[in-house]
Amino acid sequence: MSSKVVAVGLVGSGKSTFLAALWHVVCEGDVPGALRLTASGADQTRLNELTEKWLKGEELDRTFLDDEAFPVINVHPDQRPLESSEFVIPDLSGESFRRALSERAWSRELDSYVRASSGVLIFLHPDSVKPDATVAQGMELAAEIEPDSIATHQGGERIPWDYETASCQVKLVDLLQLLAGRMSNQPRVCLVISAWDLIADQDLTPGNWLDTHAPLLSQFLRHQRTAVRVFGVSAQGGRLPQDIDRLTSLDRPSERIKVIEGATQSHDITAPVRWLLSDEP
Amino acid sequence: MSTLEYESLDEGEALSLSEASAITSAVRCRIVVAGGPAKSGKTTLFAELFQRFLAGPVGEFEFAGSRTLRGWERRLHLSRTASQGMQPDTDRTEYESPDEYLHLRLADMASNGDQTDLLLLDWAGERFREIRDRPSLATDALELGSVDHISVIVDGAALAQSGGRHAARADADRLMQALLDSGAARDCRSSVVYTKWDHVANVGEATLESFLRTFEGTFRSKHEARLQSLSFLKTCARSEFPTALEAGMGLPELLREWMIPRKRPVLVREMDRPAALRPFDRFRIGAR
């Protein structure tokens, strides 16, 4: 196994918490069937700092995430240490991807990560896919609340178009198309819906949630000529700071993690990466 | 990222002719021209079609990709609250804009998800006015045999006003006449698309019943013989009168029409043509 997986996502999509929990699980080795860390001798300072914050239930501030690129993580399947693969989140803050979409360029370093990868792990935070509010809806709402407001409101100057305001669904499709365009083969794609605990009470599978709340992205993924899977992942295990006592009092921190695919649930946060590295359909 | 060297990425904006040509070689393609006066709702029709896909499939078609995502988003901006506009609007397509094609890759769920590219030519109304007035311009502008479907746009807001409806009717008739006389639309599939139908519904459709029956009958008798198909479709991409009609009315039906393939004659001479010159490569070559 010599595959490489690149993990991408927009700002605030849940990559850092995922990485913190994943680093804990691959190092700890206490989740049956999960990927394990392959010794590499690489500097692990930043990953250890990240996971330390996760274990303490601390939120990750922007400065920490922006600081520098994170190293490649070498992992192997449980019981098969010789089958090592690489997993990398080349930009933890998501800033590189935000700029790539706005400025239509990314660094050579990021490009080389992408070109060398055969699988893409892409993150979506559920709060980021609220429907785009239209002017017509705004006018209807204003008319309901204050019927005279439409007649009397002069309106301000129109704000020029900026891709930053584009629909999150569109940006993720755009990002996936850009990534696929740089890779030699159509990549396997795994979508992680992060902060799954925030929406778990909707009683939907991750795939059904995507159909309902991000229909454009769902349609797009359905029609790619490649293997695609959708996971719901709660890497934090709850809300911070209100759930900090519950999260930090568990005997095994790995049990904070919830990974949902279809109707199955586990603590194996490596499952999305493991599937990307496999040849399972 | 420490390096300062950057790799350029696909722009995602509306496509030039040469960029659009590259698409057509990959999968099946439909090229649609929607022609009509300035501000008759052509770009809004296109933009709202994309907006529908953000909320789900449109009719039997599902979204499978687009090379022009930024182009779509740019055209939708003035309809969203992010623009801080007080009326839903669409930026006018500038006369001097280069040819701009908007792209969708669609999966037909009524046909096992087969994928087809749809290219929509987004031209300013003034250019269609020029063609209407000087049909020979269409010969240069629309290479024969390239366009699958021509929609002539009739502004429903103009129809709703007694002072505007005859001009709107005559404009559609003259434009189709010019497109057919020049050969540009000959043997195409075609439609007359009424936009902003909420304006008509607002004044009462019954008031236009006789007018439209006469218009459609005359239009058919004059033009239908030179077209592969001719349909009349009522649309309301955005509703200014929310109580009158639902926004998006008629768009699934219009998309279905656009996606029907044009029957093309098989020409022996086609085999002599260099591989790079597929029908779409010849689209508007030499124009402007």
HADDOCK unambig.tbl for C-alpha pairs under 7 A between the chains (distance, minus, plus):
assign (segid A and resid 68 and name CA) (segid B and resid 1 and name CA) 6.92 0.50 0.50
assign (segid A and resid 69 and name CA) (segid B and resid 1 and name CA) 6.11 0.50 0.50
assign (segid A and resid 104 and name CA) (segid B and resid 8 and name CA) 6.06 0.50 0.50
assign (segid A and resid 104 and name CA) (segid B and resid 9 and name CA) 4.91 0.50 0.50
assign (segid A and resid 104 and name CA) (segid B and resid 10 and name CA) 6.56 0.50 0.50
assign (segid A and resid 104 and name CA) (segid B and resid 11 and name CA) 5.92 0.50 0.50
assign (segid A and resid 105 and name CA) (segid B and resid 6 and name CA) 6.11 0.50 0.50
assign (segid A and resid 105 and name CA) (segid B and resid 7 and name CA) 5.36 0.50 0.50
assign (segid A and resid 105 and name CA) (segid B and resid 8 and name CA) 4.36 0.50 0.50
assign (segid A and resid 105 and name CA) (segid B and resid 9 and name CA) 5.11 0.50 0.50
assign (segid A and resid 106 and name CA) (segid B and resid 6 and name CA) 5.34 0.50 0.50
assign (segid A and resid 106 and name CA) (segid B and resid 7 and name CA) 5.46 0.50 0.50
assign (segid A and resid 106 and name CA) (segid B and resid 8 and name CA) 6.80 0.50 0.50
assign (segid A and resid 107 and name CA) (segid B and resid 3 and name CA) 6.65 0.50 0.50
assign (segid A and resid 107 and name CA) (segid B and resid 4 and name CA) 6.85 0.50 0.50
assign (segid A and resid 107 and name CA) (segid B and resid 5 and name CA) 5.76 0.50 0.50
assign (segid A and resid 107 and name CA) (segid B and resid 6 and name CA) 4.22 0.50 0.50
assign (segid A and resid 107 and name CA) (segid B and resid 7 and name CA) 5.89 0.50 0.50
assign (segid A and resid 108 and name CA) (segid B and resid 5 and name CA) 5.79 0.50 0.50
assign (segid A and resid 108 and name CA) (segid B and resid 6 and name CA) 5.27 0.50 0.50
assign (segid A and resid 108 and name CA) (segid B and resid 7 and name CA) 5.80 0.50 0.50
assign (segid A and resid 109 and name CA) (segid B and resid 3 and name CA) 6.77 0.50 0.50
assign (segid A and resid 132 and name CA) (segid B and resid 80 and name CA) 6.93 0.50 0.50
assign (segid A and resid 133 and name CA) (segid B and resid 80 and name CA) 5.80 0.50 0.50
assign (segid A and resid 133 and name CA) (segid B and resid 81 and name CA) 5.75 0.50 0.50
assign (segid A and resid 134 and name CA) (segid B and resid 79 and name CA) 5.64 0.50 0.50
assign (segid A and resid 134 and name CA) (segid B and resid 80 and name CA) 3.98 0.50 0.50
assign (segid A and resid 134 and name CA) (segid B and resid 81 and name CA) 5.28 0.50 0.50
assign (segid A and resid 135 and name CA) (segid B and resid 79 and name CA) 5.47 0.50 0.50
assign (segid A and resid 135 and name CA) (segid B and resid 80 and name CA) 4.92 0.50 0.50
assign (segid A and resid 135 and name CA) (segid B and resid 81 and name CA) 4.83 0.50 0.50
assign (segid A and resid 135 and name CA) (segid B and resid 85 and name CA) 6.76 0.50 0.50
assign (segid A and resid 135 and name CA) (segid B and resid 86 and name CA) 6.62 0.50 0.50
assign (segid A and resid 135 and name CA) (segid B and resid 87 and name CA) 6.29 0.50 0.50
assign (segid A and resid 135 and name CA) (segid B and resid 88 and name CA) 5.35 0.50 0.50
assign (segid A and resid 136 and name CA) (segid B and resid 88 and name CA) 5.97 0.50 0.50
assign (segid A and resid 138 and name CA) (segid B and resid 81 and name CA) 6.94 0.50 0.50
assign (segid A and resid 155 and name CA) (segid B and resid 85 and name CA) 6.74 0.50 0.50
assign (segid A and resid 155 and name CA) (segid B and resid 86 and name CA) 5.83 0.50 0.50
assign (segid A and resid 156 and name CA) (segid B and resid 84 and name CA) 6.83 0.50 0.50
assign (segid A and resid 158 and name CA) (segid B and resid 83 and name CA) 5.39 0.50 0.50
assign (segid A and resid 158 and name CA) (segid B and resid 84 and name CA) 5.40 0.50 0.50
assign (segid A and resid 158 and name CA) (segid B and resid 85 and name CA) 5.48 0.50 0.50
assign (segid A and resid 159 and name CA) (segid B and resid 83 and name CA) 4.79 0.50 0.50
assign (segid A and resid 159 and name CA) (segid B and resid 84 and name CA) 6.28 0.50 0.50
assign (segid A and resid 160 and name CA) (segid B and resid 83 and name CA) 6.77 0.50 0.50
assign (segid A and resid 161 and name CA) (segid B and resid 74 and name CA) 6.29 0.50 0.50
assign (segid A and resid 161 and name CA) (segid B and resid 77 and name CA) 6.05 0.50 0.50
assign (segid A and resid 165 and name CA) (segid B and resid 82 and name CA) 6.89 0.50 0.50
assign (segid A and resid 166 and name CA) (segid B and resid 73 and name CA) 6.27 0.50 0.50
assign (segid A and resid 170 and name CA) (segid B and resid 69 and name CA) 6.88 0.50 0.50
assign (segid A and resid 174 and name CA) (segid B and resid 69 and name CA) 6.83 0.50 0.50
assign (segid A and resid 215 and name CA) (segid B and resid 54 and name CA) 6.11 0.50 0.50
assign (segid A and resid 215 and name CA) (segid B and resid 55 and name CA) 5.65 0.50 0.50
assign (segid A and resid 215 and name CA) (segid B and resid 56 and name CA) 5.07 0.50 0.50
assign (segid A and resid 216 and name CA) (segid B and resid 53 and name CA) 5.91 0.50 0.50
assign (segid A and resid 216 and name CA) (segid B and resid 54 and name CA) 4.74 0.50 0.50
assign (segid A and resid 216 and name CA) (segid B and resid 55 and name CA) 6.62 0.50 0.50
assign (segid A and resid 216 and name CA) (segid B and resid 56 and name CA) 6.24 0.50 0.50
assign (segid A and resid 216 and name CA) (segid B and resid 63 and name CA) 6.60 0.50 0.50
assign (segid A and resid 219 and name CA) (segid B and resid 62 and name CA) 6.00 0.50 0.50
assign (segid A and resid 219 and name CA) (segid B and resid 63 and name CA) 5.53 0.50 0.50
assign (segid A and resid 219 and name CA) (segid B and resid 64 and name CA) 6.40 0.50 0.50
assign (segid A and resid 220 and name CA) (segid B and resid 63 and name CA) 5.67 0.50 0.50
assign (segid A and resid 220 and name CA) (segid B and resid 64 and name CA) 4.54 0.50 0.50
assign (segid A and resid 220 and name CA) (segid B and resid 65 and name CA) 6.04 0.50 0.50
assign (segid A and resid 223 and name CA) (segid B and resid 64 and name CA) 5.36 0.50 0.50
